[in-house]
Amino acid sequence: MENVIVYTSTNCPHCRQVKSFLNDKGVQFEERNIEQNEDYAQQVWDMGLRAVPVTVIGDKRIVGMNKLQFDKALS
């Protein structure tokens, strides 16, 4: 399994959905909260993105909660 990173913010409902979805699938991931670490926020900005959740799976990026994209990226 490729390394999975989920960029989140503290009170983000979609972030909670992504984390719950990945947990239900048994996928281990590193959570990077952009409110708690400015470097993580900068990493999201450097990707050209301005919102979370952003999930990075290998070289794939998934913005938001998109089960179809997750299933494809995780297969």
All heavy atoms as a GROMACS GRO file, in nm:
protein
  604
    1MET      N    1   0.085  -0.118   0.000
    1MET     CA    2   0.000   0.000   0.000
    1MET      C    3   0.089   0.124   0.000
    1MET      O    4   0.186   0.131   0.074
    1MET     CB    5  -0.091  -0.003   0.123
    1MET     CG    6  -0.166   0.127   0.152
    1MET     SD    7  -0.290   0.182   0.035
    1MET     CE    8  -0.404   0.048   0.036
    2GLU      N    9   0.052   0.217  -0.084
    2GLU     CA   10   0.128   0.342  -0.090
    2GLU      C   11   0.100   0.426   0.034
    2GLU      O   12  -0.001   0.409   0.101
    2GLU     CB   13   0.088   0.420  -0.215
    2GLU     CG   14   0.121   0.347  -0.343
    2GLU     CD   15   0.092   0.430  -0.464
    2GLU    OE1   16   0.172   0.521  -0.490
    2GLU    OE2   17  -0.007   0.404  -0.531
    3ASN      N   18   0.191   0.519   0.061
    3ASN     CA   19   0.175   0.611   0.172
    3ASN      C   20   0.051   0.698   0.149
    3ASN      O   21   0.032   0.748   0.039
    3ASN     CB   22   0.301   0.698   0.182
    3ASN     CG   23   0.306   0.775   0.311
    3ASN    OD1   24   0.258   0.729   0.413
    3ASN    ND2   25   0.363   0.893   0.305
    4VAL      N   26  -0.032   0.713   0.251
    4VAL     CA   27  -0.154   0.792   0.240
    4VAL      C   28  -0.145   0.907   0.340
    4VAL      O   29  -0.123   0.886   0.459
    4VAL     CB   30  -0.279   0.706   0.268
    4VAL    CG1   31  -0.406   0.791   0.261
    4VAL    CG2   32  -0.287   0.589   0.171
    5ILE      N   33  -0.165   1.029   0.290
    5ILE     CA   34  -0.163   1.149   0.374
    5ILE      C   35  -0.296   1.220   0.355
    5ILE      O   36  -0.342   1.239   0.241
    5ILE     CB   37  -0.048   1.243   0.334
    5ILE    CG1   38   0.086   1.172   0.350
    5ILE    CG2   39  -0.052   1.371   0.417
    5ILE    CD1   40   0.202   1.246   0.286
    6VAL      N   41  -0.360   1.259   0.465
    6VAL     CA   42  -0.485   1.333   0.459
    6VAL      C   43  -0.463   1.469   0.525
    6VAL      O   44  -0.433   1.477   0.644
    6VAL     CB   45  -0.600   1.259   0.530
    6VAL    CG1   46  -0.730   1.338   0.519
    6VAL    CG2   47  -0.618   1.119   0.473
    7TYR      N   48  -0.477   1.575   0.445
    7TYR     CA   49  -0.470   1.711   0.497
    7TYR      C   50  -0.609   1.750   0.544
    7TYR      O   51  -0.707   1.735   0.470
    7TYR     CB   52  -0.422   1.808   0.388
    7TYR     CG   53  -0.278   1.786   0.350
    7TYR    CD1   54  -0.243   1.700   0.247
    7TYR    CD2   55  -0.176   1.852   0.418
    7TYR    CE1   56  -0.111   1.679   0.212
    7TYR    CE2   57  -0.043   1.832   0.384
    7TYR     CZ   58  -0.011   1.745   0.281
    7TYR     OH   59   0.120   1.725   0.247
    8THR      N   60  -0.617   1.798   0.668
    8THR     CA   61  -0.746   1.827   0.730
    8THR      C   62  -0.742   1.962   0.800
    8THR      O   63  -0.637   2.024   0.813
    8THR     CB   64  -0.781   1.721   0.836
    8THR    OG1   65  -0.685   1.730   0.942
    8THR    CG2   66  -0.783   1.580   0.779
    9SER      N   67  -0.860   2.003   0.848
    9SER     CA   68  -0.870   2.113   0.944
    9SER      C   69  -0.960   2.066   1.057
    9SER      O   70  -1.031   1.967   1.044
    9SER     CB   71  -0.920   2.241   0.878
    9SER     OG   72  -1.051   2.223   0.827
   10THR      N   73  -0.959   2.138   1.165
   10THR     CA   74  -1.018   2.090   1.289
   10THR      C   75  -1.168   2.063   1.283
   10THR      O   76  -1.212   1.957   1.323
   10THR     CB   77  -0.986   2.191   1.402
   10THR    OG1   78  -0.844   2.208   1.407
   10THR    CG2   79  -1.035   2.140   1.536
   11ASN      N   80  -1.248   2.155   1.234
   11ASN     CA   81  -1.393   2.137   1.238
   11ASN      C   82  -1.452   2.110   1.100
   11ASN      O   83  -1.564   2.150   1.071
   11ASN     CB   84  -1.459   2.261   1.299
   11ASN     CG   85  -1.425   2.273   1.446
   11ASN    OD1   86  -1.434   2.176   1.521
   11ASN    ND2   87  -1.385   2.392   1.488
   12CYS      N   88  -1.381   2.039   1.018
   12CYS     CA   89  -1.420   2.012   0.879
   12CYS      C   90  -1.501   1.883   0.871
   12CYS      O   91  -1.447   1.775   0.894
   12CYS     CB   92  -1.294   2.003   0.795
   12CYS     SG   93  -1.316   1.936   0.631
   13PRO      N   94  -1.630   1.890   0.837
   13PRO     CA   95  -1.711   1.768   0.830
   13PRO      C   96  -1.667   1.674   0.719
   13PRO      O   97  -1.671   1.551   0.736
   13PRO     CB   98  -1.853   1.819   0.807
   13PRO     CG   99  -1.838   1.958   0.755
   13PRO     CD  100  -1.709   2.011   0.810
   14HIS      N  101  -1.623   1.727   0.607
   14HIS     CA  102  -1.576   1.640   0.498
   14HIS      C  103  -1.446   1.570   0.534
   14HIS      O  104  -1.423   1.456   0.492
   14HIS     CB  105  -1.561   1.721   0.369
   14HIS     CG  106  -1.691   1.776   0.318
   14HIS    ND1  107  -1.792   1.697   0.268
   14HIS    CD2  108  -1.737   1.902   0.313
   14HIS    CE1  109  -1.894   1.772   0.234
   14HIS    NE2  110  -1.864   1.898   0.261
   15CYS      N  111  -1.364   1.637   0.614
   15CYS     CA  112  -1.241   1.574   0.662
   15CYS      C  113  -1.275   1.454   0.749
   15CYS      O  114  -1.212   1.347   0.737
   15CYS     CB  115  -1.157   1.674   0.742
   15CYS     SG  116  -1.104   1.818   0.645
   16ARG      N  117  -1.373   1.470   0.836
   16ARG     CA  118  -1.416   1.357   0.920
   16ARG      C  119  -1.469   1.242   0.835
   16ARG      O  120  -1.443   1.125   0.865
   16ARG     CB  121  -1.522   1.404   1.021
   16ARG     CG  122  -1.463   1.486   1.134
   16ARG     CD  123  -1.562   1.506   1.249
   16ARG     NE  124  -1.676   1.586   1.212
   16ARG     CZ  125  -1.681   1.720   1.215
   16ARG    NH1  126  -1.575   1.788   1.254
   16ARG    NH2  127  -1.790   1.784   1.181
   17GLN      N  128  -1.541   1.274   0.726
   17GLN     CA  129  -1.592   1.169   0.637
   17GLN      C  130  -1.478   1.092   0.572
   17GLN      O  131  -1.483   0.969   0.565
   17GLN     CB  132  -1.679   1.230   0.527
   17GLN     CG  133  -1.815   1.276   0.572
   17GLN     CD  134  -1.893   1.336   0.457
   17GLN    OE1  135  -1.837   1.405   0.371
   17GLN    NE2  136  -2.022   1.309   0.454
   18VAL      N  137  -1.377   1.164   0.525
   18VAL     CA  138  -1.263   1.098   0.462
   18VAL      C  139  -1.192   1.006   0.562
   18VAL      O  140  -1.164   0.890   0.531
   18VAL     CB  141  -1.164   1.202   0.403
   18VAL    CG1  142  -1.032   1.136   0.365
   18VAL    CG2  143  -1.226   1.273   0.284
   19LYS      N  144  -1.166   1.057   0.680
   19LYS     CA  145  -1.096   0.976   0.781
   19LYS      C  146  -1.178   0.853   0.819
   19LYS      O  147  -1.123   0.743   0.831
   19LYS     CB  148  -1.063   1.060   0.904
   19LYS     CG  149  -0.962   1.170   0.876
   19LYS     CD  150  -0.917   1.243   1.000
   19LYS     CE  151  -1.030   1.317   1.068
   19LYS     NZ  152  -0.985   1.395   1.185
   20SER      N  153  -1.307   0.869   0.834
   20SER     CA  154  -1.394   0.757   0.867
   20SER      C  155  -1.396   0.654   0.754
   20SER      O  156  -1.387   0.533   0.778
   20SER     CB  157  -1.536   0.809   0.895
   20SER     OG  158  -1.623   0.702   0.921
   21PHE      N  159  -1.405   0.702   0.631
   21PHE     CA  160  -1.405   0.614   0.515
   21PHE      C  161  -1.276   0.532   0.510
   21PHE      O  162  -1.280   0.409   0.491
   21PHE     CB  163  -1.422   0.697   0.387
   21PHE     CG  164  -1.418   0.617   0.261
   21PHE    CD1  165  -1.529   0.546   0.218
   21PHE    CD2  166  -1.302   0.612   0.184
   21PHE    CE1  167  -1.525   0.472   0.100
   21PHE    CE2  168  -1.297   0.538   0.066
   21PHE     CZ  169  -1.409   0.469   0.024
   22LEU      N  170  -1.163   0.598   0.526
   22LEU     CA  171  -1.035   0.527   0.522
   22LEU      C  172  -1.022   0.429   0.638
   22LEU      O  173  -0.973   0.316   0.619
   22LEU     CB  174  -0.919   0.627   0.522
   22LEU     CG  175  -0.906   0.713   0.396
   22LEU    CD1  176  -0.798   0.819   0.414
   22LEU    CD2  177  -0.878   0.628   0.273
   23ASN      N  178  -1.064   0.470   0.756
   23ASN     CA  179  -1.062   0.378   0.871
   23ASN      C  180  -1.148   0.256   0.845
   23ASN      O  181  -1.108   0.142   0.874
   23ASN     CB  182  -1.106   0.449   0.999
   23ASN     CG  183  -0.997   0.536   1.058
   23ASN    OD1  184  -0.880   0.502   1.052
   23ASN    ND2  185  -1.036   0.648   1.116
   24ASP      N  186  -1.268   0.276   0.789
   24ASP     CA  187  -1.358   0.165   0.760
   24ASP      C  188  -1.296   0.069   0.658
   24ASP      O  189  -1.322  -0.051   0.663
   24ASP     CB  190  -1.493   0.215   0.707
   24ASP     CG  191  -1.577   0.282   0.814
   24ASP    OD1  192  -1.543   0.271   0.935
   24ASP    OD2  193  -1.677   0.347   0.777
   25LYS      N  194  -1.215   0.121   0.568
   25LYS     CA  195  -1.147   0.038   0.467
   25LYS      C  196  -1.019  -0.026   0.521
   25LYS      O  197  -0.952  -0.101   0.452
   25LYS     CB  198  -1.111   0.122   0.344
   25LYS     CG  199  -1.228   0.171   0.266
   25LYS     CD  200  -1.256   0.076   0.155
   25LYS     CE  201  -1.362   0.129   0.062
   25LYS     NZ  202  -1.404   0.028  -0.032
   26GLY      N  203  -0.981   0.010   0.645
   26GLY     CA  204  -0.859  -0.043   0.704
   26GLY      C  205  -0.732   0.019   0.648
   26GLY      O  206  -0.625  -0.041   0.653
   27VAL      N  207  -0.745   0.141   0.594
   27VAL     CA  208  -0.631   0.209   0.534
   27VAL      C  209  -0.562   0.295   0.640
   27VAL      O  210  -0.625   0.379   0.703
   27VAL     CB  211  -0.676   0.299   0.417
   27VAL    CG1  212  -0.559   0.379   0.362
   27VAL    CG2  213  -0.742   0.216   0.308
   28GLN      N  214  -0.434   0.271   0.660
   28GLN     CA  215  -0.357   0.354   0.753
   28GLN      C  216  -0.318   0.482   0.680
   28GLN      O  217  -0.283   0.478   0.562
   28GLN     CB  218  -0.233   0.281   0.801
   28GLN     CG  219  -0.264   0.164   0.890
   28GLN     CD  220  -0.137   0.103   0.948
   28GLN    OE1  221  -0.030   0.113   0.891
   28GLN    NE2  222  -0.152   0.040   1.063
   29PHE      N  223  -0.325   0.593   0.752
   29PHE     CA  224  -0.292   0.721   0.691
   29PHE      C  225  -0.232   0.814   0.794
   29PHE      O  226  -0.249   0.795   0.914
   29PHE     CB  227  -0.417   0.786   0.629
   29PHE     CG  228  -0.528   0.813   0.726
   29PHE    CD1  229  -0.536   0.934   0.794
   29PHE    CD2  230  -0.625   0.716   0.751
   29PHE    CE1  231  -0.639   0.958   0.885
   29PHE    CE2  232  -0.728   0.741   0.840
   29PHE     CZ  233  -0.735   0.862   0.907
   30GLU      N  234  -0.160   0.913   0.743
   30GLU     CA  235  -0.105   1.019   0.828
   30GLU      C  236  -0.196   1.140   0.813
   30GLU      O  237  -0.222   1.185   0.702
   30GLU     CB  238   0.036   1.055   0.783
   30GLU     CG  239   0.096   1.170   0.859
   30GLU     CD  240   0.229   1.216   0.802
   30GLU    OE1  241   0.288   1.145   0.717
   30GLU    OE2  242   0.274   1.325   0.841
   31GLU      N  243  -0.245   1.192   0.924
   31GLU     CA  244  -0.327   1.312   0.920
   31GLU      C  245  -0.238   1.434   0.941
   31GLU      O  246  -0.155   1.437   1.031
   31GLU     CB  247  -0.434   1.309   1.029
   31GLU     CG  248  -0.521   1.433   1.027
   31GLU     CD  249  -0.633   1.431   1.130
   31GLU    OE1  250  -0.644   1.332   1.206
   31GLU    OE2  251  -0.709   1.529   1.136
   32ARG      N  252  -0.257   1.534   0.855
   32ARG     CA  253  -0.184   1.660   0.866
   32ARG      C  254  -0.285   1.773   0.877
   32ARG      O  255  -0.344   1.814   0.776
   32ARG     CB  256  -0.092   1.680   0.745
   32ARG     CG  257   0.017   1.576   0.737
   32ARG     CD  258   0.112   1.604   0.624
   32ARG     NE  259   0.220   1.504   0.622
   32ARG     CZ  260   0.317   1.503   0.533
   32ARG    NH1  261   0.322   1.596   0.439
   32ARG    NH2  262   0.408   1.409   0.536
   33ASN      N  263  -0.302   1.822   0.999
   33ASN     CA  264  -0.399   1.930   1.024
   33ASN      C  265  -0.335   2.064   0.990
   33ASN      O  266  -0.238   2.105   1.053
   33ASN     CB  267  -0.445   1.925   1.170
   33ASN     CG  268  -0.556   2.022   1.199
   33ASN    OD1  269  -0.549   2.140   1.165
   33ASN    ND2  270  -0.661   1.972   1.263
   34ILE      N  271  -0.394   2.134   0.892
   34ILE     CA  272  -0.335   2.259   0.845
   34ILE      C  273  -0.351   2.373   0.944
   34ILE      O  274  -0.282   2.474   0.934
   34ILE     CB  275  -0.391   2.300   0.707
   34ILE    CG1  276  -0.540   2.331   0.715
   34ILE    CG2  277  -0.361   2.191   0.604
   34ILE    CD1  278  -0.596   2.399   0.591
   35GLU      N  279  -0.442   2.358   1.040
   35GLU     CA  280  -0.459   2.462   1.143
   35GLU      C  281  -0.355   2.449   1.253
   35GLU      O  282  -0.324   2.546   1.321
   35GLU     CB  283  -0.599   2.455   1.203
   35GLU     CG  284  -0.708   2.495   1.106
   35GLU     CD  285  -0.846   2.483   1.169
   35GLU    OE1  286  -0.861   2.514   1.288
   35GLU    OE2  287  -0.938   2.441   1.097
   36GLN      N  288  -0.302   2.329   1.270
   36GLN     CA  289  -0.208   2.304   1.378
   36GLN      C  290  -0.062   2.314   1.333
   36GLN      O  291   0.027   2.315   1.416
   36GLN     CB  292  -0.235   2.166   1.438
   36GLN     CG  293  -0.371   2.157   1.503
   36GLN     CD  294  -0.403   2.016   1.551
   36GLN    OE1  295  -0.328   1.922   1.529
   36GLN    NE2  296  -0.518   2.002   1.614
   37ASN      N  297  -0.040   2.320   1.200
   37ASN     CA  298   0.096   2.324   1.150
   37ASN      C  299   0.100   2.405   1.021
   37ASN      O  300   0.045   2.363   0.920
   37ASN     CB  301   0.147   2.181   1.127
   37ASN     CG  302   0.294   2.177   1.090
   37ASN    OD1  303   0.342   2.255   1.010
   37ASN    ND2  304   0.365   2.080   1.147
   38GLU      N  305   0.166   2.520   1.025
   38GLU     CA  306   0.173   2.608   0.908
   38GLU      C  307   0.242   2.541   0.790
   38GLU      O  308   0.210   2.571   0.674
   38GLU     CB  309   0.246   2.737   0.943
   38GLU     CG  310   0.166   2.829   1.032
   38GLU     CD  311   0.242   2.959   1.062
   38GLU    OE1  312   0.331   2.996   0.984
   38GLU    OE2  313   0.210   3.020   1.165
   39ASP      N  314   0.336   2.452   0.816
   39ASP     CA  315   0.403   2.382   0.706
   39ASP      C  316   0.305   2.297   0.627
   39ASP      O  317   0.314   2.288   0.504
   39ASP     CB  318   0.516   2.292   0.760
   39ASP     CG  319   0.634   2.372   0.813
   39ASP    OD1  320   0.649   2.490   0.774
   39ASP    OD2  321   0.710   2.316   0.893
   40TYR      N  322   0.209   2.234   0.695
   40TYR     CA  323   0.109   2.154   0.627
   40TYR      C  324   0.019   2.242   0.540
   40TYR      O  325  -0.016   2.205   0.428
   40TYR     CB  326   0.025   2.074   0.726
   40TYR     CG  327   0.101   1.971   0.806
   40TYR    CD1  328   0.053   1.925   0.927
   40TYR    CD2  329   0.223   1.920   0.760
   40TYR    CE1  330   0.123   1.830   1.000
   40TYR    CE2  331   0.293   1.825   0.834
   40TYR     CZ  332   0.242   1.780   0.954
   40TYR     OH  333   0.310   1.686   1.026
   41ALA      N  334  -0.018   2.358   0.593
   41ALA     CA  335  -0.099   2.452   0.514
   41ALA      C  336  -0.022   2.494   0.389
   41ALA      O  337  -0.079   2.499   0.279
   41ALA     CB  338  -0.137   2.572   0.598
   42GLN      N  339   0.106   2.520   0.405
   42GLN     CA  340   0.188   2.560   0.291
   42GLN      C  341   0.197   2.448   0.188
   42GLN      O  342   0.195   2.473   0.067
   42GLN     CB  343   0.327   2.602   0.337
   42GLN     CG  344   0.412   2.660   0.226
   42GLN     CD  345   0.353   2.787   0.168
   42GLN    OE1  346   0.320   2.879   0.240
   42GLN    NE2  347   0.340   2.792   0.036
   43GLN      N  348   0.203   2.323   0.234
   43GLN     CA  349   0.208   2.210   0.141
   43GLN      C  350   0.082   2.205   0.056
   43GLN      O  351   0.090   2.178  -0.065
   43GLN     CB  352   0.226   2.079   0.218
   43GLN     CG  353   0.363   2.065   0.280
   43GLN     CD  354   0.373   1.947   0.377
   43GLN    OE1  355   0.288   1.859   0.380
   43GLN    NE2  356   0.478   1.948   0.458
   44VAL      N  357  -0.034   2.232   0.116
   44VAL     CA  358  -0.161   2.234   0.040
   44VAL      C  359  -0.157   2.348  -0.062
   44VAL      O  360  -0.193   2.330  -0.178
   44VAL     CB  361  -0.282   2.246   0.136
   44VAL    CG1  362  -0.411   2.269   0.057
   44VAL    CG2  363  -0.294   2.119   0.221
   45TRP      N  364  -0.113   2.466  -0.018
   45TRP     CA  365  -0.104   2.581  -0.109
   45TRP      C  366  -0.008   2.551  -0.224
   45TRP      O  367  -0.034   2.589  -0.338
   45TRP     CB  368  -0.057   2.705  -0.032
   45TRP     CG  369  -0.167   2.770   0.045
   45TRP    CD1  370  -0.228   2.721   0.156
   45TRP    CD2  371  -0.231   2.894   0.016
   45TRP    NE1  372  -0.326   2.809   0.198
   45TRP    CE2  373  -0.328   2.915   0.114
   45TRP    CE3  374  -0.212   2.989  -0.085
   45TRP    CZ2  375  -0.409   3.028   0.114
   45TRP    CZ3  376  -0.293   3.102  -0.083
   45TRP    CH2  377  -0.391   3.120   0.014
   46ASP      N  378   0.104   2.484  -0.194
   46ASP     CA  379   0.202   2.452  -0.297
   46ASP      C  380   0.145   2.356  -0.402
   46ASP      O  381   0.196   2.350  -0.515
   46ASP     CB  382   0.328   2.391  -0.235
   46ASP     CG  383   0.411   2.494  -0.158
   46ASP    OD1  384   0.386   2.616  -0.172
   46ASP    OD2  385   0.500   2.451  -0.082
   47MET      N  386   0.042   2.282  -0.367
   47MET     CA  387  -0.026   2.194  -0.463
   47MET      C  388  -0.123   2.273  -0.551
   47MET      O  389  -0.186   2.217  -0.640
   47MET     CB  390  -0.105   2.085  -0.389
   47MET     CG  391  -0.024   1.980  -0.322
   47MET     SD  392  -0.134   1.858  -0.246
   47MET     CE  393  -0.062   1.844  -0.083
   48GLY      N  394  -0.137   2.401  -0.521
   48GLY     CA  395  -0.232   2.484  -0.596
   48GLY      C  396  -0.373   2.473  -0.543
   48GLY      O  397  -0.468   2.512  -0.610
   49LEU      N  398  -0.387   2.423  -0.422
   49LEU     CA  399  -0.519   2.403  -0.362
   49LEU      C  400  -0.539   2.500  -0.247
   49LEU      O  401  -0.444   2.545  -0.185
   49LEU     CB  402  -0.533   2.258  -0.315
   49LEU     CG  403  -0.515   2.154  -0.426
   49LEU    CD1  404  -0.504   2.016  -0.367
   49LEU    CD2  405  -0.630   2.163  -0.526
   50ARG      N  406  -0.665   2.528  -0.217
   50ARG     CA  407  -0.696   2.624  -0.112
   50ARG      C  408  -0.795   2.569  -0.008
   50ARG      O  409  -0.842   2.645   0.076
   50ARG     CB  410  -0.757   2.752  -0.174
   50ARG     CG  411  -0.664   2.821  -0.272
   50ARG     CD  412  -0.545   2.881  -0.200
   50ARG     NE  413  -0.452   2.946  -0.290
   50ARG     CZ  414  -0.337   2.893  -0.331
   50ARG    NH1  415  -0.302   2.772  -0.292
   50ARG    NH2  416  -0.256   2.960  -0.410
   51ALA      N  417  -0.828   2.442  -0.018
   51ALA     CA  418  -0.928   2.385   0.073
   51ALA      C  419  -0.891   2.241   0.109
   51ALA      O  420  -0.815   2.175   0.038
   51ALA     CB  421  -1.066   2.388   0.008
   52VAL      N  422  -0.941   2.196   0.219
   52VAL     CA  423  -0.926   2.057   0.263
   52VAL      C  424  -1.065   1.995   0.272
   52VAL      O  425  -1.163   2.069   0.279
   52VAL     CB  426  -0.853   2.049   0.400
   52VAL    CG1  427  -0.709   2.090   0.387
   52VAL    CG2  428  -0.921   2.132   0.506
   53PRO      N  429  -1.076   1.865   0.271
   53PRO     CA  430  -0.968   1.766   0.277
   53PRO      C  431  -0.900   1.745   0.142
   53PRO      O  432  -0.962   1.753   0.037
   53PRO     CB  433  -1.041   1.639   0.320
   53PRO     CG  434  -1.180   1.654   0.266
   53PRO     CD  435  -1.209   1.802   0.276
   54VAL      N  436  -0.772   1.718   0.153
   54VAL     CA  437  -0.692   1.674   0.038
   54VAL      C  438  -0.625   1.545   0.082
   54VAL      O  439  -0.559   1.541   0.185
   54VAL     CB  440  -0.586   1.778  -0.001
   54VAL    CG1  441  -0.498   1.723  -0.113
   54VAL    CG2  442  -0.649   1.910  -0.040
   55THR      N  443  -0.645   1.441   0.004
   55THR     CA  444  -0.583   1.312   0.033
   55THR      C  445  -0.481   1.283  -0.075
   55THR      O  446  -0.512   1.292  -0.194
   55THR     CB  447  -0.688   1.200   0.038
   55THR    OG1  448  -0.790   1.237   0.132
   55THR    CG2  449  -0.626   1.068   0.080
   56VAL      N  450  -0.360   1.249  -0.033
   56VAL     CA  451  -0.254   1.214  -0.126
   56VAL      C  452  -0.225   1.065  -0.110
   56VAL      O  453  -0.194   1.018   0.000
   56VAL     CB  454  -0.127   1.298  -0.099
   56VAL    CG1  455  -0.016   1.258  -0.195
   56VAL    CG2  456  -0.158   1.447  -0.108
   57ILE      N  457  -0.241   0.994  -0.221
   57ILE     CA  458  -0.213   0.850  -0.223
   57ILE      C  459  -0.112   0.828  -0.335
   57ILE      O  460  -0.148   0.834  -0.453
   57ILE     CB  461  -0.341   0.768  -0.249
   57ILE    CG1  462  -0.447   0.798  -0.142
   57ILE    CG2  463  -0.308   0.618  -0.253
   57ILE    CD1  464  -0.583   0.738  -0.171
   58GLY      N  465   0.013   0.809  -0.297
   58GLY     CA  466   0.118   0.798  -0.398
   58GLY      C  467   0.127   0.928  -0.476
   58GLY      O  468   0.147   1.034  -0.418
   59ASP      N  469   0.106   0.922  -0.607
   59ASP     CA  470   0.110   1.042  -0.690
   59ASP      C  471  -0.029   1.095  -0.722
   59ASP      O  472  -0.044   1.187  -0.803
   59ASP     CB  473   0.189   1.016  -0.819
   59ASP     CG  474   0.123   0.911  -0.908
   59ASP    OD1  475   0.030   0.843  -0.862
   59ASP    OD2  476   0.167   0.896  -1.024
   60LYS      N  477  -0.131   1.039  -0.658
   60LYS     CA  478  -0.269   1.083  -0.681
   60LYS      C  479  -0.316   1.178  -0.571
   60LYS      O  480  -0.282   1.159  -0.455
   60LYS     CB  481  -0.362   0.962  -0.688
   60LYS     CG  482  -0.329   0.865  -0.798
   60LYS     CD  483  -0.412   0.739  -0.784
   60LYS     CE  484  -0.369   0.631  -0.880
   60LYS     NZ  485  -0.246   0.565  -0.843
   61ARG      N  486  -0.393   1.278  -0.610
   61ARG     CA  487  -0.453   1.371  -0.514
   61ARG      C  488  -0.604   1.366  -0.527
   61ARG      O  489  -0.656   1.374  -0.638
   61ARG     CB  490  -0.408   1.515  -0.542
   61ARG     CG  491  -0.274   1.545  -0.490
   61ARG     CD  492  -0.246   1.692  -0.505
   61ARG     NE  493  -0.127   1.703  -0.587
   61ARG     CZ  494  -0.098   1.802  -0.666
   61ARG    NH1  495  -0.178   1.904  -0.678
   61ARG    NH2  496   0.012   1.802  -0.737
   62ILE      N  497  -0.671   1.354  -0.414
   62ILE     CA  498  -0.817   1.353  -0.412
   62ILE      C  499  -0.860   1.470  -0.326
   62ILE      O  500  -0.822   1.480  -0.209
   62ILE     CB  501  -0.872   1.220  -0.357
   62ILE    CG1  502  -0.823   1.104  -0.443
   62ILE    CG2  503  -1.025   1.226  -0.351
   62ILE    CD1  504  -0.852   0.967  -0.385
   63VAL      N  505  -0.940   1.558  -0.386
   63VAL     CA  506  -0.990   1.674  -0.313
   63VAL      C  507  -1.134   1.644  -0.272
   63VAL      O  508  -1.216   1.603  -0.354
   63VAL     CB  509  -0.986   1.801  -0.401
   63VAL    CG1  510  -1.040   1.920  -0.326
   63VAL    CG2  511  -0.844   1.827  -0.448
   64GLY      N  512  -1.162   1.661  -0.144
   64GLY     CA  513  -1.297   1.634  -0.093
   64GLY      C  514  -1.318   1.487  -0.066
   64GLY      O  515  -1.224   1.409  -0.053
   65MET      N  516  -1.446   1.450  -0.059
   65MET     CA  517  -1.484   1.311  -0.032
   65MET      C  518  -1.546   1.254  -0.158
   65MET      O  519  -1.660   1.285  -0.191
   65MET     CB  520  -1.584   1.307   0.086
   65MET     CG  521  -1.634   1.170   0.122
   65MET     SD  522  -1.498   1.059   0.161
   65MET     CE  523  -1.570   0.904   0.119
   66ASN      N  524  -1.468   1.175  -0.232
   66ASN     CA  525  -1.514   1.117  -0.357
   66ASN      C  526  -1.486   0.967  -0.352
   66ASN      O  527  -1.374   0.924  -0.380
   66ASN     CB  528  -1.443   1.184  -0.475
   66ASN     CG  529  -1.495   1.137  -0.608
   66ASN    OD1  530  -1.520   1.020  -0.630
   66ASN    ND2  531  -1.511   1.231  -0.700
   67LYS      N  532  -1.587   0.888  -0.317
   67LYS     CA  533  -1.568   0.744  -0.298
   67LYS      C  534  -1.517   0.676  -0.424
   67LYS      O  535  -1.433   0.587  -0.416
   67LYS     CB  536  -1.698   0.679  -0.251
   67LYS     CG  537  -1.735   0.715  -0.110
   67LYS     CD  538  -1.861   0.645  -0.066
   67LYS     CE  539  -1.898   0.690   0.074
   67LYS     NZ  540  -2.019   0.625   0.123
   68LEU      N  541  -1.564   0.718  -0.540
   68LEU     CA  542  -1.520   0.657  -0.665
   68LEU      C  543  -1.370   0.679  -0.685
   68LEU      O  544  -1.296   0.585  -0.718
   68LEU     CB  545  -1.598   0.716  -0.783
   68LEU     CG  546  -1.568   0.656  -0.920
   68LEU    CD1  547  -1.599   0.507  -0.922
   68LEU    CD2  548  -1.647   0.728  -1.027
   69GLN      N  549  -1.323   0.800  -0.662
   69GLN     CA  550  -1.180   0.828  -0.675
   69GLN      C  551  -1.099   0.752  -0.571
   69GLN      O  552  -0.991   0.701  -0.602
   69GLN     CB  553  -1.152   0.977  -0.664
   69GLN     CG  554  -1.192   1.055  -0.786
   69GLN     CD  555  -1.153   1.201  -0.774
   69GLN    OE1  556  -1.141   1.256  -0.665
   69GLN    NE2  557  -1.134   1.265  -0.889
   70PHE      N  558  -1.152   0.742  -0.449
   70PHE     CA  559  -1.081   0.665  -0.346
   70PHE      C  560  -1.072   0.518  -0.384
   70PHE      O  561  -0.965   0.459  -0.372
   70PHE     CB  562  -1.151   0.679  -0.209
   70PHE     CG  563  -1.109   0.801  -0.133
   70PHE    CD1  564  -1.198   0.907  -0.116
   70PHE    CD2  565  -0.983   0.812  -0.078
   70PHE    CE1  566  -1.160   1.020  -0.047
   70PHE    CE2  567  -0.944   0.925  -0.008
   70PHE     CZ  568  -1.033   1.028   0.006
   71ASP      N  569  -1.183   0.460  -0.427
   71ASP     CA  570  -1.180   0.319  -0.464
   71ASP      C  571  -1.081   0.293  -0.576
   71ASP      O  572  -1.007   0.195  -0.574
   71ASP     CB  573  -1.321   0.271  -0.504
   71ASP     CG  574  -1.414   0.258  -0.384
   71ASP    OD1  575  -1.364   0.244  -0.270
   71ASP    OD2  576  -1.536   0.259  -0.405
   72LYS      N  577  -1.075   0.384  -0.673
   72LYS     CA  578  -0.982   0.368  -0.785
   72LYS      C  579  -0.838   0.381  -0.737
   72LYS      O  580  -0.751   0.303  -0.774
   72LYS     CB  581  -1.012   0.474  -0.892
   72LYS     CG  582  -0.928   0.456  -1.018
   72LYS     CD  583  -0.956   0.568  -1.118
   72LYS     CE  584  -1.086   0.541  -1.188
   72LYS     NZ  585  -1.108   0.635  -1.302
   73ALA      N  586  -0.811   0.480  -0.653
   73ALA     CA  587  -0.674   0.505  -0.604
   73ALA      C  588  -0.626   0.395  -0.511
   73ALA      O  589  -0.506   0.368  -0.504
   73ALA     CB  590  -0.668   0.641  -0.534
   74LEU      N  591  -0.718   0.333  -0.440
   74LEU     CA  592  -0.679   0.232  -0.340
   74LEU      C  593  -0.676   0.090  -0.396
   74LEU      O  594  -0.632  -0.002  -0.329
   74LEU     CB  595  -0.775   0.236  -0.220
   74LEU     CG  596  -0.767   0.364  -0.137
   74LEU    CD1  597  -0.882   0.371  -0.038
   74LEU    CD2  598  -0.634   0.374  -0.064
   75SER      N  599  -0.722   0.072  -0.520
   75SER     CA  600  -0.727  -0.065  -0.575
   75SER      C  601  -0.595  -0.108  -0.634
   75SER      O  602  -0.505  -0.032  -0.658
   75SER     CB  603  -0.835  -0.075  -0.681
   75SER     OG  604  -0.809   0.012  -0.789
   0.00000   0.00000   0.00000
